[in-house]
Amino acid sequence: MVRAGDNNELISLWLEKGVASIGWADLDNPKKFRNRNDFIEKAHEIYYGEKPGTRINWASQVWRFAYEIEIGDRILSYARDKREYIVGKVTGTHKYDSTAVSDYYPNCISVKWEEKKVSRDLLSQAAKNSLGSTLTVFRVDDWGTEFDNLLKNNDKNPIIPPPSDDDDEDFIIEDFVSKALTLIQDKVDKLDAWQMQELVAGLLQAMGYNVKVSKKGPDGGVDILAHKDALGFERPIIKVQVKHRKSSSSGPEIQQLLGAHPLDASCLFVSTGGFTSHAEAIAKHHNVKLLDLEELVNMIVFWYEKMPNDTRSLLPLQKIYVPE
């Protein structure tokens, strides 16, 4: 498994160029170092402001990417906006090339990506739990058969707990939190369109807004109106559109929200399928706040305890304490 950039921004470039790539460019080319320990010493020098365990983990992931991935290995990565995994086969081993993708992600391997993708919704729960790791590079050998079956449209998937080779406490906690957030995203994604509107409305109520949710039927481009006072006169007034689907929301949909009544209200657009680049450009130009599934879940977790009980019943969560 190889993560596609800090913000999952590399998927389209990888597919276009036939590569997979990771960063930590400050460490230089790992092939210049005699052994892993020397490379880790370099990480201690470069990232002296980070915790020792973090430095070791970062260097180890680059080392693994450079030395352990071989021609013929299978590679997975997750396209967050489409909630699907891309799958490919390694055709060329590690090269340090700042021009292949970018100088920020210079560690590259060549990959022949398959046209067919695997929806996260089709995976077993055990596979979902394992693949939520925050690590950039990690082995997922135990799930190879499951992915092969899904690529062949075979629903018989094994459920085998994967091994873990990382004992660093900071990363164990970070990994746990990341997996929990990913599982919450899965739960939110299973809500229907009307439940999603109620969830967003409950989030706004937790923030101190009064809300009015549109009834089923044509909504004129506005699903929720939120305002600070009970009568709806006090600014800010926020008009909200909620799109709960796999496909990305487009520029014309952002424009429709901008043109909906009231014209002078602030705009919030929630899209669990993400946004096209055109939509993001229009939103930035007109100061429209965009929330994709990941950002929505992060806000729900933060405000959860202040959300109304009927809203929390749509997404039952339990608080777990972890040591700092």
N, C-alpha and C positions, 0 to 999 in steps of 0.2 A: 504494500500500500504506500503510495506517495501522494502527499497533499499538494494541491495545485496552487501554491502561493499563499502569502499571508492572508489574503482576502478572497481566496478561491477565484482569482482573476486570470489564471493561466490556461484554463481548459481549452478555450478556442484556439489559442496559440499552439498548444501541444498537438491538437488534432490537425491543425494546418501544417505544422512543420514536422510532424512525426517524431516528437521528442517527449521526454519528461525531464524536469529540471528542478533543482533546489538551490537555496541561497547560501548564506554565511560566506559571502565573498571575501570578507576581511580575513578569513583564515587562509586564503590563497589556495593553490592547487594541492589537494591532499597527496597527489602522486609525487610531490617533491619531498615528502617526508619518509624517513627510513621505516618508521613503525607507528603504530597507533599511539603509543605513549608520547612520542615526540609531538604528534599532532595535538594531543590533549594539552601538552605544555604550551603550545602556541595559543590554544583557546584560553588558558589561564592568563596569558599575557594580554591578549586582545580584549577579553571580556572580564577584566579584573573587577568591574563593578557588580557583576552578577554573582549569585551564590555558586560555590564550587560544584555542587551537584548539577546545576544548570549548565555550567561550562562543559563538564564531562559529557552530559547528555547531548548537547549540540554537536560537539566534535565527534562523538560516537555515531550519530546519525549520518553525518557527512562521510565518515570513514566507511560505514556500512554501505552507503549508496555507491561509493567509489570502488570498493573492493569485493563486496559480497554479491552484487547483482551481476548475473552472467547472461550471455546470449541464450535465448530460448526460455528464460524465466518469464512468468506472467506478471503484468503490472496492473494494479487497480488505482483509480482515483475517483473522487466524488465531486460531481457537478451539483453544487448546493442549490442553485436556482431551479434546476429541473428535478432535484431529488432523485438522481440516478447515478449509477457508477459506470465509468468508461473502463473498458478492458482491452489490454494490448499485450503483444509479445515483444520482448527485448531483441533488437536486431543489431545493436552496437553498444559496447560497454562505455564506461565513463570517459568523458572528455571535459576538460576545463576550457570553456569557450564563452567569452562574454558577449559574443555576437549572435549566438544561436537563438537565444530568447531575449535576454537582457543582461547588463552587467551586474544586476542585482541577483540574478539566478544563474550563475555561470557553470554550475555543476550539472552536466547533461548526459543523458543516455538516449540512444535512438530506439524508437518504439513504433511498431506497426499496430495502430489502433484499429479495433474491430468496429464495423458500422453499427452493430447492435449494441444497445445499452441495457443495463439491468436496473430496474426501478427498486428503490430502497423498500418500497411497500411490499415487494415480493419476498424479501429475505426473512429467514427465521428470526425470532426474537433474540436468540443467542448470538447470531451473526450481527444483528444491529447493535447489540451491547458491545461487542468486541470492536466493531469498526468505528465507534465513536471516539476513539483515542485522539488526543491532541498531538501525538508525535507526528513529525513530518514523514518519517520513513519507519515502517515496522512490518514484520512478517505476518502474513495471514494464511499460512499454508493450510490450516484446518478448514478454511472456507472455500478452497479451490474447487472441490467437487460440487459444492452448492452453486457456485457461480457458473460452472460448466453446465450443470443441469438446467439452470435458468436460461442460459444462452441457447440451449437446445429445446427450450419449452418443456422441460421435465420438472414437475413440481415435487419430486421426491428428494428432499434436502436433508442432509445429515445435521444433527445438532451436537457438536462436539466442543467442549470448552477449550479455548485456545490457551497456550502457555504464555507466561509473561517473563521477560528477561530484564525488567527494569525495577530496581528496588528503591530508587531514590524517593524519599518521602515527599518532596515538593512535587515531583512529577506524578506520584501516585494520587495525591490530592487533586492536582490540576486535571489529571486524566479522569478521575471520578466525577468532578464537576462538569467537564466537557461531555462525558457520556450521559450524565443526568439531563443536561440541557438538550442534547440530541434526542433523548427519549421523550422529553416534553414536546419537542417539535413534532415528533411522530404522533403524539396524542392530539395535538392541536390540528395537525393535518387531517385527522380522521373526522373532525367536526363537519357538519354540513354548513351550507352557506348562511343559514339563518342563525345557527348557533355561533358562527364566527362573528356575525354582527353583534350579537349579545355579548360575546367575550370582549370585543373592542369597546363596546359601550361601557361594560363593567370596569375596564381598565381606565377609561376617562373619568368614571365616577370615583375611582380610587384616587385620582389626581385632584379631585375637588370640583369637578364639573357636573352640572345638571345635563342630562342627555334626553334626546327625543329620537327614538329609532323608527325609521320608516316602516310602514306596514308592507306586507307582501304585495307585489305588483309593481308597476312603474314607479320609480322613485325620483325621476327628474335628475338623476346623476348624483344624488346625495342620499346616503344610507343612514347617516347619523348627524344630528346637529347637537353641538355641545356648547354650553355657555355657563358663565360663572353665577349669574343670578337666576332665581326661579322663573322670572318672566322672560328672560332672554334678551334683555336690553344691554346689559353690561358687557363691555369688551374684555377679553377677546371672544368672538364667536367663531367656532371651528366647524367647518363642514367636512364630512368624512365620507369617502368612498371605500368600500371593502370588496376586494375581488379574491375569492377563495377558489383557486384552480391551479392546474399544473403550468399553464402557459403564462408567459410574461405579459405584464400590462404595458400598453403601448402609449405613444405620444398623444394620439387623438383622445384616449380615455382621460389623460391628465387635463387636456384642454376642455373636455366636457365638464369635468369637475370645476375648473376655473370659471366656466360660463354659467354654472348653475346658481340658482338663487340661494342665499344672498350673495351678491357679487363682491361685496367688500369684506366677506368673512375670510379668515385664514383657512388654508387647505391642508388636509391630511389624507394621504392615499395609502391604504394598506393592501398589499398584494402578496399572497403566500407563494405565488409563482415568480416573484421578482419583477424586474422592470427591463425594458429594452433600453439601449443606450440613448435612443431618441427621447424616450420618456424621461430619463434621468436629466437630459439636457434641458428639456422644457421645464421640468420641476425646479432645477437650479436657477433658471432664468426668472421664474415667477415666484420663487421662494415657497414652493410646495414641499411639505415634509413627507418623505417616503419611508415606509416601513415594510421590509420584507419579513419572511417567516422568522429568521434568526433574530432580527432586531425586535420583532414583536414579542417573542418568547423571553428575551432578556428583560424587556420592560415588564412583562407579566410577572416574572419571578421577583423583580424588585418591588412591585406594588401589590403583590398577591394578598398579603394579610389585610389590606385596606379595601379589597374588592368586595362587593356585596355577596352574601352567602349563595344566592341563586346563581350568580355568575361563577363562583368557585365550584359549584356542583357540576358545572360543565367540564371542569378540569381539576379533579381532586388531586392535590399535592400535599406532601408531608415534609415538614422541615427536618433536616438532618444536620447535626453539628459535626464539624471536622476541626481538628487542632490546627492552630496557625503555626 
